[in-house]
Amino acid sequence: MSFRKPAVLLFALLLGATLVLPAAANANGPATPGISPEAVDLVLFPGQSFDLDKTVTTPEIPPGVEVCLLQDETGSFIDDIGNLQGGTTASDIYDAVVAAAPGAKFAVAGFRDYPTSPYGSPGDWVYRLLGGMSDVEADWLAGIAGLSASGGNDTPEAQYDAIVAALIGGFGQDPCGFSTADDVTRVLVVTTDAPFHLPGDGKPHVNTEASTITALTTTDVIVVGLKAPGAGGELDSLASATGGSVQELSSDGSNIAAAILAGLSDVDIDVEMTSDCAAPVNTSFDPAAYVDVPSGSILSFNESISVDEFAPPGTYECKDWALIDGSPMTDASGATIYEYKTIEVPANFVTGGGNIVEGKGKNRINLLTFGGNAGFLLDGTLVGHWTFNFHEFGVRFITTELTGLQFYDSGGDPAPPGADADTAMLTAIAKGDLGDGWIDGCTVEVSFRDGGEPEDDLLFGIGMTCPGGIVVGLGELSGGNIQIHNGYKG
């Protein structure tokens, strides 16, 4: 008789995995960042794997965000600035950003134009810093309070030169003060209702679109443009080149707070899953990462969780978390959001699968296919699952509860791997299909012999009963393998 050794049939036992979806968006705010499921409890036998689908709800605003508002301070922005300075608008912006991105920092700067006719009015400025980068709300409010609206003279303004100065400083002023840390998302919010001046003969303007984009990409700063009526397409180009967005401002600037928050929510982020699970428990994710997706996205990952073939029995605990632009995703308190795992690896177990056939060629009959595993957790709990398909009779059994597992040494050699026994006897409650549909109340008794190599493995002492029927049998495996791990031998 010839033998083949197909992949062993294995079944994961999922014990009470906690599936808690992140809070849904509601009328009062966006969805809460989170990972679903929040906790996973699995029993995996050595050599077994399990695929877990999960979702990551990302924050509406990237973590570690630094925001510099570069505000048009020409006369046409008197209403917009008034809206920012009136009531609780500036405080509301601060509170909303910090709630979504704990530890966020803010700066405020303004621009007009060169104080040279016909470009600007006397007393104008190209760029000025009103409040350097800070996580203190009072500093943000003071910067907003320092904004004023006047001057500007001709229609275009010195936005390109102001943007570059906000990045690296200039005109006797410090830059906004963006950090250079890898885990920071740097956002320059630029408001304007006018086209941008370009350099030319006799003009004081220095920077072009190309040089400004170079400065932005070199400093890794994202542009969020707030376009009021009259603005050209320059902000669209800068936002597109840096992964930002453009938001429309109303003519009176009454939606400026909402536009700022919407712009921060549209910032592109990179998202990846990571884990501290280590051998003998291994994890991998598909996809490995999402690149340039909008903040607030709900993303799907598939995680493959596997246990090494000769893993020692025990309870293994580890956790996964999401990285947003390289920083751990956090909750409102700033604490990292984890998905917790408990992986239990049984001791004293039998695992395997295969088939028994009769005859060859046209006379070949597939009598039985089966597969599963059964073993003990460290606390003595018996776990596992088996299926048996008697093809000749059209009969199937699926265990619903394992009731007993005993190991015996009958003098055989089960290696590899080494074990203290070569025979396992399993009893279980099952549901059965005797050809007329599934019924409960069946019982299974089966003995397995691990002869070390597949051709020496036996499935014998089979007794499966249901109300109205019984199946018995024994046989040498035609393909597959049975392995007994009685005690941990490695």
C-alpha positions as CSV (number, residue, x, y, z in Angstrom):
1,M,0.0,0.0,0.0
2,S,1.3,3.5,-0.8
3,F,0.9,6.4,1.6
4,R,0.8,10.2,1.2
5,K,1.1,12.8,3.9
6,P,-1.2,15.8,3.3
7,A,-1.3,18.8,5.5
8,V,-2.6,17.9,9.0
9,L,-6.2,19.1,9.6
10,L,-6.3,21.4,12.6
11,F,-9.1,23.3,14.3
12,A,-8.7,26.4,16.5
13,L,-10.9,26.6,19.6
14,L,-12.0,30.2,20.2
15,L,-12.8,30.6,23.9
16,G,-14.9,33.7,24.6
17,A,-13.1,36.3,22.4
18,T,-14.4,39.7,23.5
19,L,-15.7,41.5,20.4
20,V,-16.3,45.1,21.3
21,L,-16.6,47.5,18.4
22,P,-15.3,51.1,18.8
23,A,-18.0,53.5,19.7
24,A,-20.0,54.7,16.6
25,A,-20.0,58.3,15.5
26,N,-22.9,60.3,16.9
27,A,-24.4,63.7,16.6
28,N,-22.0,65.1,19.2
29,G,-18.8,63.9,17.7
30,P,-16.7,61.4,15.8
31,A,-16.2,57.7,16.4
32,T,-13.9,56.9,19.3
33,P,-10.5,55.5,18.4
34,G,-10.2,51.8,19.1
35,I,-9.3,48.3,18.1
36,S,-12.0,45.6,17.7
37,P,-11.9,43.0,19.2
38,E,-10.5,44.5,22.4
39,A,-9.5,41.1,23.8
40,V,-8.9,37.7,22.3
41,D,-8.7,34.3,24.2
42,L,-7.6,31.4,22.1
43,V,-6.6,27.8,22.6
44,L,-4.0,26.8,19.9
45,F,-2.3,23.5,19.7
46,P,1.4,23.5,18.8
47,G,1.9,23.9,15.1
48,Q,-1.6,25.5,14.7
49,S,-2.6,28.9,13.5
50,F,-5.7,31.1,13.6
51,D,-6.8,34.0,11.4
52,L,-8.4,36.9,13.2
53,D,-10.2,39.7,11.4
54,K,-10.0,43.1,13.2
55,T,-10.9,46.7,12.7
56,V,-9.0,49.8,13.7
57,T,-10.9,53.0,14.1
58,T,-8.3,55.8,13.8
59,P,-8.6,59.2,15.5
60,E,-10.2,62.0,13.7
61,I,-7.1,64.1,14.2
62,P,-3.6,62.4,14.1
63,P,-1.8,61.9,17.5
64,G,1.1,64.1,18.3
65,V,-0.2,66.9,16.0
66,E,1.4,70.3,16.0
67,V,-0.7,73.1,14.4
68,C,0.5,76.5,13.3
69,L,-2.2,78.8,12.1
70,L,-0.8,81.2,9.5
71,Q,-3.6,83.7,9.3
72,D,-4.2,86.3,6.5
73,E,-4.2,89.6,8.4
74,T,-5.1,91.9,5.5
75,G,-8.2,94.1,5.7
76,S,-10.5,91.6,4.0
77,F,-10.1,89.2,6.9
78,I,-11.6,91.5,9.6
79,D,-14.7,89.3,9.9
80,D,-12.8,86.0,9.9
81,I,-10.4,87.2,12.6
82,G,-13.4,88.6,14.5
83,N,-15.0,85.2,14.5
84,L,-11.8,83.6,15.8
85,Q,-11.5,86.2,18.6
86,G,-15.2,86.3,19.5
87,G,-16.9,84.2,22.2
88,T,-15.4,80.7,22.8
89,T,-14.4,80.0,19.2
90,A,-10.6,79.7,19.9
91,S,-11.1,77.7,23.1
92,D,-13.5,75.4,21.3
93,I,-10.9,74.7,18.6
94,Y,-8.2,74.0,21.2
95,D,-10.5,71.7,23.3
96,A,-11.7,69.7,20.2
97,V,-8.2,69.1,18.9
98,V,-6.8,68.2,22.3
99,A,-9.7,65.8,23.0
100,A,-8.9,64.0,19.7
101,A,-5.1,64.3,20.0
102,P,-3.9,64.6,23.6
103,G,-0.7,66.5,23.8
104,A,-1.4,68.6,20.7
105,K,0.6,71.9,20.4
106,F,-0.4,75.2,18.7
107,A,1.2,78.3,17.3
108,V,-0.2,81.4,15.7
109,A,1.4,83.6,13.0
110,G,0.1,86.2,10.5
111,F,1.0,87.5,7.1
112,R,0.2,90.5,4.8
113,D,2.7,91.7,2.2
114,Y,5.9,93.7,1.7
115,P,5.3,97.2,2.9
116,T,6.2,98.5,-0.5
117,S,3.8,100.1,-3.0
118,P,2.0,98.7,-4.9
119,Y,2.2,95.3,-3.1
120,G,1.5,96.3,0.5
121,S,0.6,99.2,2.7
122,P,3.0,101.1,5.0
123,G,3.4,99.2,8.2
124,D,2.5,95.8,6.6
125,W,4.6,92.7,7.2
126,V,5.4,89.6,5.2
127,Y,5.3,87.4,8.3
128,R,5.1,87.7,12.1
129,L,5.0,85.1,14.9
130,L,2.3,85.9,17.5
131,G,2.6,82.7,19.6
132,G,5.2,80.0,19.4
133,M,4.5,76.2,19.5
134,S,3.0,75.4,22.9
135,D,0.5,72.9,24.4
136,V,-0.8,75.6,26.8
137,E,-4.2,76.9,25.9
138,A,-3.4,80.4,27.2
139,D,-0.6,80.7,24.7
140,W,-2.9,79.8,21.9
141,L,-5.5,82.3,23.0
142,A,-2.9,85.0,23.4
143,G,-1.7,84.4,19.8
144,I,-5.3,84.6,18.5
145,A,-5.9,87.7,20.4
146,G,-2.9,89.3,18.8
147,L,-4.2,89.0,15.2
148,S,-5.4,92.2,13.4
149,A,-6.8,93.0,10.0
150,S,-5.7,95.9,7.9
151,G,-3.6,96.9,4.9
152,G,-2.6,94.6,2.0
153,N,-2.9,97.2,-0.8
154,D,-3.0,95.1,-4.1
155,T,-4.9,91.8,-4.4
156,P,-2.2,89.2,-4.3
157,E,-0.2,88.7,-1.0
158,A,3.2,87.3,0.0
159,Q,1.9,83.9,1.0
160,Y,4.8,81.9,-0.4
161,D,7.4,83.9,1.5
162,A,5.3,83.8,4.7
163,I,4.9,80.1,4.5
164,V,8.7,79.5,4.1
165,A,9.3,82.0,7.0
166,A,6.8,80.0,9.2
167,L,9.0,76.9,8.6
168,I,12.5,78.3,8.9
169,G,12.1,81.9,10.2
170,G,12.7,85.1,8.5
171,F,12.0,88.9,8.5
172,G,13.4,89.1,12.0
173,Q,10.9,86.6,13.3
174,D,11.2,83.1,14.6
175,P,9.4,80.2,12.8
176,C,6.3,78.5,14.2
177,G,8.5,76.1,16.1
178,F,7.6,72.7,14.7
179,S,9.3,69.8,16.4
180,T,11.6,67.5,14.3
181,A,10.6,64.3,16.1
182,D,9.5,61.4,14.0
183,D,6.3,60.8,15.9
184,V,4.9,64.3,15.3
185,T,2.4,65.3,12.6
186,R,3.2,68.9,11.6
187,V,0.3,70.9,10.1
188,L,0.4,74.5,8.7
189,V,-3.1,75.9,8.4
190,V,-3.0,78.8,5.9
191,T,-6.0,81.0,5.4
192,T,-6.3,83.4,2.5
193,D,-8.8,85.0,0.1
194,A,-6.2,86.1,-2.5
195,P,-3.8,84.7,-5.1
196,F,-0.1,84.5,-4.3
197,H,2.6,86.9,-5.4
198,L,5.4,85.4,-7.5
199,P,9.0,86.8,-7.9
200,G,9.6,89.1,-10.8
201,D,11.7,92.1,-12.1
202,G,11.8,94.7,-9.4
203,K,9.6,92.7,-7.0
204,P,10.7,91.8,-3.5
205,H,9.0,88.4,-3.5
206,V,11.4,85.5,-3.3
207,N,9.7,82.1,-3.3
208,T,7.7,80.2,-5.9
209,E,5.4,77.3,-5.7
210,A,8.3,74.9,-6.3
211,S,10.6,76.4,-3.7
212,T,7.8,76.5,-1.2
213,I,6.9,72.9,-1.7
214,T,10.6,72.0,-1.3
215,A,10.6,73.8,2.0
216,L,7.4,72.0,3.2
217,T,8.5,68.6,2.2
218,T,12.0,69.1,3.6
219,T,10.5,70.0,7.0
220,D,7.7,67.4,6.6
221,V,5.0,69.9,7.1
222,I,1.4,69.3,5.8
223,V,-0.6,72.2,4.4
224,V,-4.3,72.6,5.3
225,G,-5.6,75.4,3.2
226,L,-8.6,77.5,4.2
227,K,-9.8,79.2,1.0
228,A,-12.1,82.2,1.2
229,P,-13.8,83.6,-2.0
230,G,-11.2,85.2,-4.2
231,A,-8.4,82.7,-3.5
232,G,-6.6,81.1,-6.4
233,G,-5.5,77.5,-6.8
234,E,-2.1,77.8,-5.0
235,L,-3.4,76.3,-1.7
236,D,-4.7,73.3,-3.6
237,S,-1.3,72.6,-5.1
238,L,0.5,72.9,-1.7
239,A,-2.0,70.7,0.1
240,S,-1.9,68.1,-2.7
241,A,1.9,68.0,-2.6
242,T,2.0,67.5,1.2
243,G,-0.9,65.2,1.9
244,G,-3.2,67.9,3.3
245,S,-6.5,69.2,2.2
246,V,-8.3,72.5,1.3
247,Q,-11.5,73.6,3.1
248,E,-13.8,76.3,1.8
249,L,-14.4,79.4,4.0
250,S,-17.6,81.3,3.8
251,S,-17.4,85.0,2.8
252,D,-17.9,86.2,6.3
253,G,-15.6,83.5,7.9
254,S,-18.3,82.3,10.2
255,N,-17.3,78.7,9.6
256,I,-13.6,79.2,10.3
257,A,-13.5,77.0,13.4
258,A,-15.3,74.1,11.6
259,A,-13.0,74.5,8.6
260,I,-9.9,74.2,10.8
261,L,-11.2,71.1,12.4
262,A,-12.3,69.6,9.1
263,G,-8.9,70.3,7.6
264,L,-7.1,68.6,10.5
265,S,-9.5,65.6,10.1
266,D,-8.6,65.3,6.4
267,V,-4.9,65.0,7.0
268,D,-3.5,61.8,5.5
269,I,-1.9,59.3,8.0
270,D,-0.1,56.0,7.8
271,V,-1.5,53.1,9.9
272,E,0.2,49.8,10.8
273,M,-0.4,47.1,13.4
274,T,2.4,45.9,15.7
275,S,2.6,43.3,18.5
276,D,4.8,42.3,21.4
277,C,3.8,38.6,20.9
278,A,7.0,36.5,20.7
279,A,7.9,32.9,20.1
280,P,6.4,30.4,20.6
281,V,3.4,32.7,19.8
282,N,3.8,34.5,16.5
283,T,1.7,37.1,14.7
284,S,1.6,38.8,11.3
285,F,-0.7,41.3,9.8
286,D,-2.3,41.7,6.3
287,P,-2.0,44.3,5.1
288,A,1.2,45.2,6.9
289,A,0.2,48.9,6.7
290,Y,-2.1,51.5,5.2
291,V,-0.4,54.5,3.6
292,D,-1.9,57.9,3.2
293,V,-5.4,57.2,4.4
294,P,-7.6,60.0,5.9
295,S,-7.7,60.5,9.7
296,G,-10.8,58.9,11.1
297,S,-10.7,56.0,8.8
298,I,-12.0,52.5,9.9
299,L,-9.5,50.0,8.6
300,S,-9.6,46.2,8.3
301,F,-6.6,43.9,9.2
302,N,-6.3,40.2,9.2
303,E,-4.0,38.8,11.8
304,S,-2.5,35.4,11.6
305,I,-1.7,34.0,15.1
306,S,0.4,30.8,15.2
307,V,2.1,28.6,17.7
308,D,5.5,26.9,17.1
309,E,5.3,23.2,16.3
310,F,7.0,22.2,19.6
311,A,5.8,25.0,21.8
312,P,5.9,24.2,25.5
313,P,2.4,24.0,27.1
314,G,1.3,27.1,29.0
315,T,-0.6,30.4,29.0
316,Y,0.9,33.1,26.9
317,E,-0.1,36.7,27.1
318,C,0.7,39.5,24.7
319,K,-0.9,42.5,23.1
320,D,-1.2,44.4,19.8
321,W,-1.6,48.1,19.1
322,A,-1.8,50.4,16.2
323,L,0.8,52.9,15.1
324,I,-0.4,56.2,13.6
325,D,2.4,57.8,11.7
326,G,4.8,55.8,13.9
327,S,3.1,56.8,17.2
328,P,0.9,54.5,19.3
329,M,-2.8,55.2,18.9
330,T,-4.0,56.6,22.3
331,D,-7.3,57.2,24.0
332,A,-8.6,60.5,25.4
333,S,-6.3,60.3,28.4
334,G,-3.2,59.7,26.3
335,A,-2.9,56.0,27.1
336,T,-2.0,53.6,24.4
337,I,-4.9,51.5,23.1
338,Y,-4.1,47.8,23.3
339,E,-5.8,44.6,22.1
340,Y,-5.0,42.0,24.7
341,K,-4.3,38.3,23.8
342,T,-4.3,35.2,26.0
343,I,-3.1,32.1,24.1
344,E,-3.4,28.8,25.9
345,V,-1.2,25.9,24.5
346,P,-2.4,22.5,25.8
347,A,-0.3,19.7,27.2
348,N,-0.9,16.0,26.8
349,F,-2.8,16.1,23.5
350,V,-3.5,14.2,20.3
351,T,-3.8,15.9,17.0
352,G,-4.0,15.0,13.3
353,G,-6.2,14.0,10.4
354,G,-6.2,12.0,7.3
355,N,-8.2,9.4,5.5
356,I,-8.8,5.7,5.1
357,V,-9.4,4.3,1.6
358,E,-10.0,0.9,0.1
359,G,-8.9,-0.4,-3.3
360,K,-7.1,1.3,-6.1
361,G,-7.8,3.1,-9.3
362,K,-11.4,2.8,-10.4
363,N,-12.1,0.5,-7.5
364,R,-10.8,3.0,-4.9
365,I,-13.4,3.9,-2.2
366,N,-12.8,6.7,0.2
367,L,-14.1,5.2,3.4
368,L,-13.3,7.9,6.0
369,T,-11.8,11.4,6.4
370,F,-11.3,12.9,9.8
371,G,-9.4,15.6,11.6
372,G,-9.1,17.5,14.8
373,N,-7.3,17.8,18.1
374,A,-7.9,17.2,21.8
375,G,-5.8,18.0,24.8
376,F,-5.6,19.4,28.4
377,L,-5.0,23.0,29.5
378,L,-2.8,23.5,32.5
379,D,-5.9,23.7,34.8
380,G,-7.0,20.2,33.5
381,T,-9.8,21.5,31.2
382,L,-10.2,19.2,28.2
383,V,-10.5,21.1,24.9
384,G,-10.6,20.3,21.3
385,H,-12.8,19.4,18.3
386,W,-13.1,16.5,15.8
387,T,-15.0,15.7,12.6
388,F,-15.5,12.3,11.0
389,N,-17.0,11.7,7.6
390,F,-17.9,8.1,6.6
391,H,-18.3,8.7,2.9
392,E,-19.4,5.1,2.1
393,F,-22.5,5.5,4.2
394,G,-23.0,9.3,3.9
395,V,-22.6,9.7,7.6
396,R,-21.0,12.6,9.4
397,F,-20.1,13.4,13.1
398,I,-19.0,16.7,14.6
399,T,-18.0,16.7,18.3
400,T,-19.8,19.3,20.5
401,E,-18.2,18.4,23.8
402,L,-15.1,16.3,24.7
403,T,-15.8,14.1,27.7
404,G,-12.7,12.1,28.1
405,L,-9.1,11.6,26.9
406,Q,-6.7,8.9,28.1
407,F,-3.2,8.0,27.0
408,Y,-1.6,4.5,27.1
409,D,1.8,3.0,26.3
410,S,1.4,-0.2,24.3
411,G,5.1,-0.5,23.6
412,G,5.2,1.4,20.3
413,D,7.4,4.3,19.3
414,P,5.5,7.5,18.5
415,A,8.6,9.6,17.8
416,P,8.9,12.1,16.2
417,P,8.1,13.9,18.4
418,G,8.9,11.9,21.5
419,A,6.0,11.1,23.8
420,D,5.2,9.0,26.9
421,A,2.4,7.1,25.1
422,D,1.5,5.8,21.7
423,T,-2.2,5.4,22.1
424,A,-5.0,7.9,22.9
425,M,-8.6,7.1,23.6
426,L,-11.2,9.9,23.2
427,T,-14.8,10.1,24.2
428,A,-17.1,12.9,23.2
429,I,-20.7,14.1,22.7
430,A,-21.4,14.9,19.1
431,K,-24.1,15.8,16.6
432,G,-24.5,13.4,13.7
433,D,-25.9,13.3,10.2
434,L,-27.0,9.8,9.3
435,G,-28.3,10.9,6.0
436,D,-31.5,12.7,7.1
437,G,-30.0,15.9,8.6
438,W,-28.2,16.8,11.8
439,I,-29.4,15.4,15.2
440,D,-28.0,15.8,18.7
441,G,-27.4,13.2,21.3
442,C,-24.7,11.2,19.6
443,T,-21.6,9.8,21.2
444,V,-18.1,9.2,19.9
445,E,-15.5,6.7,21.2
446,V,-12.3,6.4,19.2
447,S,-8.8,5.3,19.8
448,F,-5.7,6.6,17.9
449,R,-2.4,4.9,17.5
450,D,0.7,7.0,16.8
451,G,3.2,4.7,15.2
452,G,5.8,7.5,14.5
453,E,5.4,7.5,10.8
454,P,2.1,7.9,8.9
455,E,2.1,4.4,7.5
456,D,2.3,3.0,11.1
457,D,-0.6,5.2,12.4
458,L,-3.9,3.6,13.1
459,L,-7.5,4.7,13.8
460,F,-9.2,1.9,15.6
461,G,-11.9,1.1,18.1
462,I,-14.3,3.6,16.4
463,G,-17.7,3.6,17.9
464,M,-20.2,6.3,17.0
465,T,-23.8,6.1,17.9
466,C,-26.9,8.2,17.4
467,P,-30.5,7.5,18.1
468,G,-31.4,5.2,15.2
469,G,-27.9,4.3,14.0
470,I,-24.4,3.2,14.8
471,V,-21.1,3.2,13.0
472,V,-18.1,1.1,14.0
473,G,-14.8,0.4,12.3
474,L,-11.0,0.5,12.4
475,G,-8.2,1.0,9.9
476,E,-4.7,1.9,9.0
477,L,-4.4,5.4,7.6
478,S,-4.0,5.8,3.9
479,G,-2.9,9.4,4.2
480,G,-2.4,11.9,6.9
481,N,-0.8,11.7,10.3
482,I,-1.6,11.2,14.0
483,Q,0.7,12.7,16.6
484,I,0.5,12.2,20.4
485,H,2.2,14.7,22.6
486,N,1.9,13.1,26.0
487,G,3.9,15.3,28.3
488,Y,6.2,17.8,26.7
489,K,9.1,16.1,24.9
490,G,10.1,18.8,22.3
